[in-house]
């Protein structure tokens, strides 16, 4: 659920101007100036959950890669140029999802 909120919020950042014109409700409109704190909180929560589930070297490497990718995502969106950067950040979640699926499969 945290991951879904995170990537959906980042996708909504790309469409923020259109959402305002159409008066659609989104997490970006709800959190407004706190949207970066919301994103960082979701990222932190995900890292804590992953770290609590990991017991192998590969798992800790996955946590490290997740932290680096989350930092990159946060850094890309922090300056407010959402229209240009948010879609690229949103698409980077494919790498996270793929990495997490392989890790979870290895846990079984």
C-alpha positions as CSV (number, residue, x, y, z in Angstrom):
1,X,0.0,0.0,0.0
2,X,2.9,2.4,0.8
3,X,4.5,1.8,-2.5
4,X,1.2,2.3,-4.4
5,X,0.7,5.6,-2.6
6,X,4.2,6.7,-3.4
7,X,4.2,6.0,-7.2
8,X,0.6,7.3,-7.6
9,X,1.6,10.5,-5.8
10,X,4.6,10.9,-8.1
11,X,2.4,10.2,-11.1
12,X,-0.1,12.8,-9.9
13,X,2.8,15.3,-9.7
14,X,3.2,15.0,-13.5
15,X,-0.5,15.8,-14.0
16,X,-0.9,18.4,-11.3
17,X,-1.7,21.3,-13.6
18,X,-4.3,19.2,-15.4
19,X,-5.8,18.1,-12.2
20,X,-6.3,21.7,-11.1
21,X,-8.0,22.6,-14.3
22,X,-10.4,19.6,-14.1
23,X,-10.8,20.0,-10.3
24,X,-9.8,16.4,-9.7
25,X,-8.7,15.4,-6.2
26,X,-5.3,13.9,-5.8
27,X,-2.7,13.3,-3.0
28,X,-0.7,16.2,-4.4
29,X,-3.6,18.6,-4.1
30,X,-4.4,17.3,-0.6
31,X,-0.8,17.6,0.8
32,X,0.1,20.7,-1.3
33,X,3.3,22.1,0.2
34,X,3.8,18.9,2.3
35,X,3.9,16.6,-0.7
36,X,7.7,16.2,-0.4
37,X,7.5,15.3,3.2
38,X,4.7,12.8,2.4
39,X,6.8,11.2,-0.3
40,X,9.9,11.0,2.0
41,X,7.7,9.5,4.7
42,X,6.5,6.8,2.4
43,X,10.0,6.1,1.2
44,X,11.3,5.9,4.7
45,X,8.4,3.5,5.7
46,X,9.2,1.3,2.7
47,X,12.9,1.1,3.5
48,X,12.1,0.2,7.2
49,X,9.7,-2.5,6.1
50,X,12.2,-4.0,3.7
51,X,15.0,-3.8,6.2
52,X,12.9,-5.6,8.8
53,X,12.2,-8.4,6.3
54,X,15.7,-8.9,5.1
55,X,18.2,-11.4,6.4
56,X,20.6,-12.0,3.5
57,X,23.4,-10.0,1.9
58,X,21.4,-9.8,-1.3
59,X,18.5,-8.4,0.7
60,X,20.6,-5.7,2.2
61,X,22.0,-4.9,-1.2
62,X,18.4,-4.5,-2.4
63,X,17.6,-2.2,0.5
64,X,20.7,-0.1,-0.4
65,X,19.7,0.2,-4.0
66,X,16.1,1.1,-2.9
67,X,17.5,3.9,-0.7
68,X,19.7,5.2,-3.5
69,X,16.8,5.2,-6.0
70,X,14.5,6.8,-3.5
71,X,17.0,9.5,-2.9
72,X,17.3,10.1,-6.6
73,X,13.5,10.3,-6.9
74,X,13.2,12.8,-4.0
75,X,16.1,14.9,-5.4
76,X,14.5,15.0,-8.9
77,X,11.1,16.3,-7.5
78,X,12.3,18.6,-4.7
79,X,12.7,21.7,-6.9
80,X,9.1,21.8,-8.1
81,X,9.8,21.1,-11.8
82,X,7.3,18.2,-11.7
83,X,6.0,18.4,-15.3
84,X,9.4,17.7,-16.7
85,X,10.7,15.1,-14.2
86,X,7.8,13.4,-12.5
87,X,7.0,10.9,-15.3
88,X,10.7,9.7,-15.4
89,X,10.6,9.3,-11.6
90,X,7.3,7.4,-11.9
91,X,8.7,5.1,-14.5
92,X,11.7,4.3,-12.3
93,X,9.4,2.3,-10.1
94,X,9.5,-0.5,-12.7
95,X,13.1,-1.2,-11.5
96,X,12.0,-1.2,-7.9
97,X,9.1,-3.5,-8.5
98,X,11.2,-5.9,-10.5
99,X,13.9,-6.0,-7.9
100,X,11.5,-6.5,-5.1
101,X,9.7,-9.3,-6.9
102,X,12.9,-11.2,-7.5
103,X,13.9,-10.7,-3.9
104,X,10.5,-11.9,-2.5
105,X,10.7,-14.9,-4.8
106,X,14.0,-15.7,-3.4
107,X,12.6,-15.5,0.2
108,X,10.1,-18.4,-0.5
